[in-house]
Amino acid sequence: TVLVGVRLTARSNRTSMALGRTATISGQVVPAHRGQRIRLQHKQGRTWRTVQAKTLPATGRYYFNLRPRGTGTSWWRVYKASDPDHIGAISGTFRLVVYRAAISGVRADAAGDDRRNLNGEYALVRNTGAAAVNLAGWKLDAGDRSQRFSLASYPLKKGATVRIHTGRGTTRAGHLFLGSGRPIWNNDGDTAILIDPHNVAVSRYRY
């Protein structure tokens, strides 16, 4: 008896995302194996457990939509069992980081003249998830697109809060700086928006 190998391709459209978003793992099985099952598996401890299964079409193409219910780092793979004529196949392993961060406060009215005390106004951003996130590529919006600032690289650990100052300064533990030459927060109140690297508004804070 000769068992023929199966070529199983798989790819994920995301390696990280905010809680509540959806990742897609897709690929193809060759030969197509129409009517047979393809399985998405999640690593739990040392065990791989099937969480979704689909029947393969005539093309052998498949996809799984993945929406974790919690934050943290998880591992995923796609599995095709063996059959009487073919050896089973397993895809490479996918690492997915699901994060959650939120604006927890805004100090809009700095002490004294706001124009002379730019770093006296700031926003607070807290990591409320179970996975650390780096704020490189994130943005902070102070009310409109003309006041949207890119954040510098900063590792925000689980449960940690960073103070994001309006003016210039050197990044240090607990402090980031937007580098603005003028005040950005409206003393009469407005909405602050935190935007992740996928251009998703993950937090809105009215003050």
MARVEX-638898 format. One record per residue: residue in three letters; z, y, x of N, C-alpha, C in turn. Coordinates in steps of 0.1 Angstrom, whole numbers, plus 5000, padded with zeros to 4 digits. Atoms other than C-alpha are relative to their C-alpha. Last residue first. Layout:
! MARVEX-638898
ALAZYXZYXZYX...
***
This chain:
! MARVEX-638898
TYR498749934996529456434857500050144994ARG500049865005526856184845501450065004TYR498649945001526355884867499950144995ARG500049865005523255664866501450054997SER498849935005523055344886499750144996VAL499050105002520455074896501350074995ALA498849915002517455304892501149904997VAL499350035012514755054905501350095000ASN500249885009512355184932500649984986HIS501150045009512354844949499750104989PRO501350004992514354994978498849954991ASP500150104990517155084953498749995007ILE501250085001517655404934499949905012LEU500250084988520955574927498849904998ILE500750135001520855844901499949945013ALA500450064987523156144896499449874998THR500050154999523156314862499549975014ASP501450055000524156684856500149855001GLY500250145004527256894854498549975000ASP499850015014528057274855499749864994ASN498649995003528557264893500349994985ASN499949905010524957134897501550014996TRP499350045012524856924928500350124991ILE500950075009522157004954500749964987PRO499350095010523757264977499049934991ARG499449925011521457395005500749914990GLY499649874996520257285039500550094989SER500649885007520056925030500650135005GLY500749904991520756665057499450114992LEU501449995005521656375033499250105008PHE500449865002524756275052498550014996LEU501449984998526655945052499650144997HIS500649875002530355875056498549995003GLY499649945012532655575052499350134997ALA499450095010532355465088500550084988ARG498850074995530155705106500649924989THR499550125007526755865102501149945007THR500350124993526356195121500749884991GLY498950064993526256515101499549875006ARG500450084988524056745080501349945007GLY500649934988524656865045499749905011THR501249935002525056695011499350055013HIS499949865000527656435019498650074999ILE501349954996527456075008500050154999ARG500149865004530955925008498750065005VAL500449904990530755545012499950144993THR500549885005532755284992499550095011ALA499849884992533454925001499350124993GLY498949925004533954634977500250135007LYS499450045013531554404995501250084997LYS499450135002530254585026500549984985LEU498949985010527954875027500549874996PRO499650125006525854855059501250024991TYR498550015001524355195064500449874994SER499550144998520755275074501550015000ALA500150064986519955635063500649864999LEU498850024993519455735026499849935014SER499950144994516355885013501349995008PHE499850014986516956204992500049855004ARG499950144998515656304957500049975016GLN498750024994516356664949500249855001SER499949914989512756774941501349995008ARG500750064989512556454920500050105012ASP501550005002515156574896499449965013GLY500349945013518956554890498550014997ALA499049915005520656474923499650074987ASP500649905008518656164931501150094994LEU499149945009519955934958499450124994LYS500149865003517555694974501150054991TRP499549955013517655354990499950154999GLY501150025010515355245019500550044986ALA501349954995518255195043499049974989LEU500649895008521355145022498750055005ASN500349894991522154805037499350104992VAL501349945001523854575012499850105011ALA500249874993526754335014498650054999ALA500850004988526854064987500050145007ALA499450094991529554004961499249995013GLY500550145000528754304940500749925011THR499250075010530554644933499649854998ASN500650145001529354814964500949924991ARG499250124998530555174958499249874998VAL500850125004528655504961500849885004LEU499450124996530555834961499249884995ALA500050115010528656154959500749885006TYR500450144996529356464979499949914988GLU500550075012530156834980499449875004GLY498950005009532356965008499649954986ASN499550134999529556875032501349984991LEU500950105006527657175021500649865000ASN499250124999530557415027499249894994ARG499450004987528857745034500849875002ARG501149984990526357725005500650005014ASP500850124998529057584982499050015011ASP501449985002531257894988499249875002GLY500749884995534857794987498650024995ALA499149894998535857434982499350125005ALA499350004987532957224971501050125000ASP499649864997531957204934500949995012ALA501149905001529856894927500450145005ARG499349884998532256614939499050115001VAL500749884994530456324923501050115002GLY499549865001531955984915499150105007SER498650005006531555604913500650144998ILE499449874997527755584919501450004993ALA499949895011527055214916500550135006ALA499349894995526054904937499950114989ARG499749915010525054554927500850125006TYR499049904997523354304949500350084988VAL499949925012521453974946501250105001VAL498849925000520353824979500050084987LEU500049895009517853544977501350074999ARG498749935000517153295005499850124991PHE500149865002514153064999501550054999THR498849955007514052715014499950154999GLY499049934992510652565023501150064992SER500449874994509052344997501050045011ILE499049905002509751974991499650135007ALA500149884991507251704986501150104996GLY499549875006507151354971499950115010ILE498749974995504851084986500550134993HIS499849894991501950984964501550025004ASP501149984990500450684947500350115010PRO500550134994503350534926498950025011ASP500550085011505050874922499449885006SER501150104997507151084945499649934988ALA499650144997509251374932498749925003LYS500950095007508051734935500349865004TYR500050144997510751984946499049934991VAL500850075010510852364948499849865004ARG501250074995513552544968499349934988TRP500950065010516352794963498949925007TRP501150074993519352934983499249924989SER500250145005521853194970498749955007THR501150064994523453514984499849854995GLY499750094989525753714962498749955006THR500449954987525753874928500349905011GLY499049944991525953694895499450055013ARG499049935009523853584865501150075008PRO498650044998520753494886501050084991ARG499249885003517353564871501549965001LEU498650024995514653334884500850134997ASN499349875000511253304868501449985002PHE498750005006509452984879500550145001TYR499149894997505752944886501349984993TYR498749995007503252664887500650135004ARG499349874997499652584898501350014991GLY498950024991498452224898500950125003THR500249934987495252324883501049975010ALA501150064992495352064856499750065013PRO501349995007498752184845498949935008LEU501149954992502152064860498750004991THR501150104999504952014836498850065006LYS501249975007507952234843499049895002ALA501150104998511552194854498850034991GLN501149985009514452444858498949895004VAL499649905011517952424872498850034991THR501149955008517652114894500550094989ARG500050045014520652074917498850074993TRP501149935007520552064955500049954986THR500850075009523951954969498950094994ARG501050084992525752075000499049934991GLY499350074989527652354982499049935009GLN498649985004525352434953500949925009LYS499150074992521752474964501450044996HIS499149904994519452564936501149935008GLN498650054996516452354927500850115006LEU499449894992513152444909501549965002ARG498649965003511452124897500450125009ILE499649934988507852014892501350074998ARG499049905000507151744867500150075013GLN498850034993503951544861500950125001GLY499050075009501451614834501249955007ARG499849955014498651704858500949914992HIS499050085007499251584893500350054986ALA499449925010497251864910501149934992PRO500750015013496451694943500850054988VAL501350064998497551944956500249865006VAL499950144995500552124941498649945001GLN501050105005500452494938500349875006GLY500850074990502752804942499149904993SER501350065005505153034925499349925011ILE500450094989508753164928498849924994THR501050105004509353474907499749915012ALA500950044989512353704909499149894995THR500550135000513953884879499149975013ARG501450004998516254184878499549855001GLY500749985012519654184862498550005001LEU499550095010521654214895499350044987ALA498849965008519554424919500449894989MET500349935012517054244942501450044993SER498849935005516654074975499750084987THR498950054992514153834991501350064996ARG498849924996511553894964500949925009ASN500449865000508053774954501150095004SER499149925008508853414964499650145001ARG499749874994506353164978500850084989ALA499149935008505552794974500350145006THR499849864995502952554985500950074991LEU499349915010503152184979500250135007ARG499849874994500651954997500650094989VAL500249895010501251594986500150135008GLY499149885000500951305010499650104990VAL500649874996499150985001501050114999LEU499549885008501050654999499450125006VAL500149874993499150355013500450114990THR500049885008500050005000500050125009
***
